[in-house]
Amino acid sequence: MAANLKLFRSRQPALFNLAVVVAIVVIMVMYLLSPMSSVRAVSIDGTNYLSDDYIKKIAGVNNSSKLYFTVPVLVERKLEVNPLIEDAKVSLNSGNTVTITVKEKKLVGYQSEGSELIWFGNGEQTTIDDSNRQVVASLPKSNWF
C-alpha cells in the first residue's frame, strides 16, 4: 500500500498539470460556443446606394457571426473586391460591435438596352446582375452611353 501511495505522489504534479490544461480547454470551448462570443451589432456607415443588408451579406458579418471569425482585414478585402465599393474599413468595438465604413464608387447611371451596365464617374462600368440590381432603382437611366 505504501508503494501505491508513493507512486501516486510522484505522479501528482503531472495529474495536476493535466487537470489544469483540460480545465482551460473546457473553458475556451464553452466561451467559443456561448452567445458572449457572437457579434451583437453591426453598424454600417458611408452608404448611399448600397443597403446595410447588402453590405452585411458581402462582408459575411451579421448578428449570428462569431467575433473570433470576424478578422477586419479579411472582411475589408471581401468588401473591396466588390465593383461598387471603392474603400472599406472594418473595426471591432467594445460590446462585440462591428463597424463597417464604406466608400462607394461614384455611380452616374445605368444602361438597360443591350448589355445591362452600371456606369461609374471615372468611366468604368460593371454589369448588372442579381447581386447589384437593387442599386439600379436609385440611378438615372442613361441612353447616351
Phi and psi restraints in degrees (value plus and minus 20) as a CYANA .aco file:
   2 ALA   PHI     -83.7   -43.7
   2 ALA   PSI     -53.2   -13.2
   3 ALA   PHI     -86.6   -46.6
   3 ALA   PSI     -59.4   -19.4
   4 ASN   PHI     -85.3   -45.3
   4 ASN   PSI     -60.1   -20.1
   5 LEU   PHI     -85.9   -45.9
   5 LEU   PSI     -59.8   -19.8
   6 LYS   PHI     -85.6   -45.6
   6 LYS   PSI     -61.1   -21.1
   7 LEU   PHI     -85.1   -45.1
   7 LEU   PSI     -62.2   -22.2
   8 PHE   PHI     -81.0   -41.0
   8 PHE   PSI     -65.9   -25.9
   9 ARG   PHI     -86.5   -46.5
   9 ARG   PSI     -50.8   -10.8
  10 SER   PHI     -93.3   -53.3
  10 SER   PSI     -46.9    -6.9
  11 ARG   PHI    -115.8   -75.8
  11 ARG   PSI     -25.0    15.0
  12 GLN   PHI     -78.2   -38.2
  12 GLN   PSI     -65.9   -25.9
  13 PRO   PHI     -80.4   -40.4
  13 PRO   PSI     -59.3   -19.3
  14 ALA   PHI     -85.6   -45.6
  14 ALA   PSI     -60.7   -20.7
  15 LEU   PHI     -85.5   -45.5
  15 LEU   PSI     -59.7   -19.7
  16 PHE   PHI     -83.5   -43.5
  16 PHE   PSI     -65.2   -25.2
  17 ASN   PHI     -81.5   -41.5
  17 ASN   PSI     -61.5   -21.5
  18 LEU   PHI     -83.6   -43.6
  18 LEU   PSI     -61.8   -21.8
  19 ALA   PHI     -83.6   -43.6
  19 ALA   PSI     -59.4   -19.4
  20 VAL   PHI     -84.3   -44.3
  20 VAL   PSI     -65.7   -25.7
  21 VAL   PHI     -82.4   -42.4
  21 VAL   PSI     -64.8   -24.8
  22 VAL   PHI     -82.0   -42.0
  22 VAL   PSI     -62.1   -22.1
  23 ALA   PHI     -83.1   -43.1
  23 ALA   PSI     -62.8   -22.8
  24 ILE   PHI     -83.0   -43.0
  24 ILE   PSI     -63.9   -23.9
  25 VAL   PHI     -82.1   -42.1
  25 VAL   PSI     -63.7   -23.7
  26 VAL   PHI     -83.1   -43.1
  26 VAL   PSI     -62.9   -22.9
  27 ILE   PHI     -84.2   -44.2
  27 ILE   PSI     -61.7   -21.7
  28 MET   PHI     -83.5   -43.5
  28 MET   PSI     -64.5   -24.5
  29 VAL   PHI     -83.3   -43.3
  29 VAL   PSI     -61.6   -21.6
  30 MET   PHI     -82.4   -42.4
  30 MET   PSI     -61.9   -21.9
  31 TYR   PHI     -84.2   -44.2
  31 TYR   PSI     -66.4   -26.4
  32 LEU   PHI     -83.6   -43.6
  32 LEU   PSI     -49.1    -9.1
  33 LEU   PHI    -111.0   -71.0
  33 LEU   PSI     -30.7     9.3
  34 SER   PHI    -103.8   -63.8
  34 SER   PSI     141.1   181.1
  35 PRO   PHI     -85.0   -45.0
  35 PRO   PSI     -37.8     2.2
  36 MET   PHI     -85.3   -45.3
  36 MET   PSI     -41.4    -1.4
  37 SER   PHI    -116.2   -76.2
  37 SER   PSI     -13.3    26.7
  38 SER   PHI    -112.3   -72.3
  38 SER   PSI     135.3   175.3
  39 VAL   PHI     -89.7   -49.7
  39 VAL   PSI     108.5   148.5
  40 ARG   PHI    -110.5   -70.5
  40 ARG   PSI     -54.2   -14.2
  41 ALA   PHI    -171.8  -131.8
  41 ALA   PSI     127.8   167.8
  42 VAL   PHI    -141.3  -101.3
  42 VAL   PSI     102.6   142.6
  43 SER   PHI    -128.7   -88.7
  43 SER   PSI     107.9   147.9
  44 ILE   PHI    -133.3   -93.3
  44 ILE   PSI     106.5   146.5
  45 ASP   PHI    -143.9  -103.9
  45 ASP   PSI     132.0   172.0
  46 GLY   PHI      67.7   107.7
  46 GLY   PSI      -7.8    32.2
  47 THR   PHI    -120.2   -80.2
  47 THR   PSI     122.2   162.2
  48 ASN   PHI    -136.6   -96.6
  48 ASN   PSI     -71.4   -31.4
  49 TYR   PHI    -114.2   -74.2
  49 TYR   PSI     -54.1   -14.1
  50 LEU   PHI    -107.9   -67.9
  50 LEU   PSI     115.3   155.3
  51 SER   PHI     -99.5   -59.5
  51 SER   PSI     139.8   179.8
  52 ASP   PHI     -80.6   -40.6
  52 ASP   PSI     -60.4   -20.4
  53 ASP   PHI     -83.3   -43.3
  53 ASP   PSI     -58.0   -18.0
  54 TYR   PHI     -82.8   -42.8
  54 TYR   PSI     -65.8   -25.8
  55 ILE   PHI     -84.2   -44.2
  55 ILE   PSI     -63.9   -23.9
  56 LYS   PHI     -81.9   -41.9
  56 LYS   PSI     -59.3   -19.3
  57 LYS   PHI     -86.0   -46.0
  57 LYS   PSI     -65.4   -25.4
  58 ILE   PHI     -83.3   -43.3
  58 ILE   PSI     -63.8   -23.8
  59 ALA   PHI     -90.7   -50.7
  59 ALA   PSI     -45.0    -5.0
  60 GLY   PHI      54.1    94.1
  60 GLY   PSI       7.9    47.9
  61 VAL   PHI    -141.7  -101.7
  61 VAL   PSI     110.5   150.5
  62 ASN   PHI    -172.6  -132.6
  62 ASN   PSI    -193.5  -153.5
  63 ASN   PHI     -91.3   -51.3
  63 ASN   PSI     -30.1     9.9
  64 SER   PHI    -120.4   -80.4
  64 SER   PSI     -19.3    20.7
  65 SER   PHI     -91.8   -51.8
  65 SER   PSI     130.4   170.4
  66 LYS   PHI    -108.3   -68.3
  66 LYS   PSI     114.6   154.6
  67 LEU   PHI     -80.9   -40.9
  67 LEU   PSI     -56.6   -16.6
  68 TYR   PHI     -93.0   -53.0
  68 TYR   PSI     -33.3     6.7
  69 PHE   PHI    -115.3   -75.3
  69 PHE   PSI     -24.0    16.0
  70 THR   PHI    -115.0   -75.0
  70 THR   PSI      65.7   105.7
  71 VAL   PHI    -112.6   -72.6
  71 VAL   PSI      94.7   134.7
  72 PRO   PHI     -70.9   -30.9
  72 PRO   PSI     -64.5   -24.5
  73 VAL   PHI     -82.8   -42.8
  73 VAL   PSI     -60.9   -20.9
  74 LEU   PHI     -89.1   -49.1
  74 LEU   PSI     -58.8   -18.8
  75 VAL   PHI     -85.7   -45.7
  75 VAL   PSI     -61.2   -21.2
  76 GLU   PHI     -79.7   -39.7
  76 GLU   PSI     -63.4   -23.4
  77 ARG   PHI     -81.7   -41.7
  77 ARG   PSI     -62.9   -22.9
  78 LYS   PHI     -77.7   -37.7
  78 LYS   PSI     -62.6   -22.6
  79 LEU   PHI     -90.7   -50.7
  79 LEU   PSI     -62.4   -22.4
  80 GLU   PHI     -91.2   -51.2
  80 GLU   PSI     -36.8     3.2
  81 VAL   PHI     -91.0   -51.0
  81 VAL   PSI     -45.9    -5.9
  82 ASN   PHI     -85.6   -45.6
  82 ASN   PSI     111.1   151.1
  83 PRO   PHI     -86.5   -46.5
  83 PRO   PSI     -36.2     3.8
  84 LEU   PHI    -109.3   -69.3
  84 LEU   PSI     -28.8    11.2
  85 ILE   PHI    -131.2   -91.2
  85 ILE   PSI     106.1   146.1
  86 GLU   PHI    -105.3   -65.3
  86 GLU   PSI     -62.7   -22.7
  87 ASP   PHI    -171.8  -131.8
  87 ASP   PSI     132.0   172.0
  88 ALA   PHI    -166.3  -126.3
  88 ALA   PSI     122.0   162.0
  89 LYS   PHI    -148.0  -108.0
  89 LYS   PSI     114.9   154.9
  90 VAL   PHI    -145.6  -105.6
  90 VAL   PSI     114.2   154.2
  91 SER   PHI    -156.0  -116.0
  91 SER   PSI     126.7   166.7
  92 LEU   PHI    -119.6   -79.6
  92 LEU   PSI     105.3   145.3
  93 ASN   PHI    -132.9   -92.9
  93 ASN   PSI     150.6   190.6
  94 SER   PHI     -82.8   -42.8
  94 SER   PSI     135.8   175.8
  95 GLY   PHI      57.5    97.5
  95 GLY   PSI      -0.1    39.9
  96 ASN   PHI      37.8    77.8
  96 ASN   PSI      19.0    59.0
  97 THR   PHI    -122.3   -82.3
  97 THR   PSI     116.4   156.4
  98 VAL   PHI    -128.9   -88.9
  98 VAL   PSI     108.4   148.4
  99 THR   PHI    -131.6   -91.6
  99 THR   PSI     105.7   145.7
 100 ILE   PHI    -135.9   -95.9
 100 ILE   PSI      99.9   139.9
 101 THR   PHI    -129.8   -89.8
 101 THR   PSI     103.1   143.1
 102 VAL   PHI    -137.4   -97.4
 102 VAL   PSI     119.1   159.1
 103 LYS   PHI    -133.5   -93.5
 103 LYS   PSI      92.6   132.6
 104 GLU   PHI    -100.0   -60.0
 104 GLU   PSI     132.7   172.7
 105 LYS   PHI     -91.0   -51.0
 105 LYS   PSI     130.8   170.8
 106 LYS   PHI     -92.7   -52.7
 106 LYS   PSI      99.2   139.2
 107 LEU   PHI    -120.7   -80.7
 107 LEU   PSI     114.3   154.3
 108 VAL   PHI    -133.0   -93.0
 108 VAL   PSI     -41.5    -1.5
 109 GLY   PHI     152.3   192.3
 109 GLY   PSI    -197.7  -157.7
 110 TYR   PHI    -160.0  -120.0
 110 TYR   PSI     138.2   178.2
 111 GLN   PHI    -142.1  -102.1
 111 GLN   PSI     108.3   148.3
 112 SER   PHI    -131.1   -91.1
 112 SER   PSI     -34.8     5.2
 113 GLU   PHI    -102.2   -62.2
 113 GLU   PSI     119.8   159.8
 114 GLY   PHI      50.9    90.9
 114 GLY   PSI    -143.9  -103.9
 115 SER   PHI    -100.9   -60.9
 115 SER   PSI     114.4   154.4
 116 GLU   PHI    -101.8   -61.8
 116 GLU   PSI      98.7   138.7
 117 LEU   PHI    -152.3  -112.3
 117 LEU   PSI     129.2   169.2
 118 ILE   PHI    -126.6   -86.6
 118 ILE   PSI     111.1   151.1
 119 TRP   PHI    -124.1   -84.1
 119 TRP   PSI     118.6   158.6
 120 PHE   PHI    -122.7   -82.7
 120 PHE   PSI     142.5   182.5
 121 GLY   PHI     -81.9   -41.9
 121 GLY   PSI     -44.6    -4.6
 122 ASN   PHI    -110.4   -70.4
 122 ASN   PSI     -12.4    27.6
 123 GLY   PHI      72.5   112.5
 123 GLY   PSI     -30.2     9.8
 124 GLU   PHI     -93.4   -53.4
 124 GLU   PSI     145.0   185.0
 125 GLN   PHI    -165.0  -125.0
 125 GLN   PSI     141.4   181.4
 126 THR   PHI    -164.2  -124.2
 126 THR   PSI     132.9   172.9
 127 THR   PHI     -96.7   -56.7
 127 THR   PSI     130.0   170.0
 128 ILE   PHI    -105.2   -65.2
 128 ILE   PSI     106.3   146.3
 129 ASP   PHI    -154.3  -114.3
 129 ASP   PSI    -197.0  -157.0
 130 ASP   PHI     -80.8   -40.8
 130 ASP   PSI     -50.4   -10.4
 131 SER   PHI     -93.8   -53.8
 131 SER   PSI     -47.8    -7.8
 132 ASN   PHI    -137.6   -97.6
 132 ASN   PSI     -10.4    29.6
 133 ARG   PHI     -82.7   -42.7
 133 ARG   PSI     -49.9    -9.9
 134 GLN   PHI     -80.9   -40.9
 134 GLN   PSI     -46.8    -6.8
 135 VAL   PHI     -90.6   -50.6
 135 VAL   PSI     -52.5   -12.5
 136 VAL   PHI     -79.1   -39.1
 136 VAL   PSI     -54.0   -14.0
 137 ALA   PHI     -80.8   -40.8
 137 ALA   PSI     -47.4    -7.4
 138 SER   PHI    -119.3   -79.3
 138 SER   PSI     -14.3    25.7
 139 LEU   PHI    -127.9   -87.9
 139 LEU   PSI     131.1   171.1
 140 PRO   PHI     -93.5   -53.5
 140 PRO   PSI     123.2   163.2
 141 LYS   PHI    -100.6   -60.6
 141 LYS   PSI     114.8   154.8
 142 SER   PHI    -140.3  -100.3
 142 SER   PSI     109.4   149.4
 143 ASN   PHI    -124.8   -84.8
 143 ASN   PSI     -23.8    16.2
 144 TRP   PHI    -115.2   -75.2
 144 TRP   PSI     -11.4    28.6
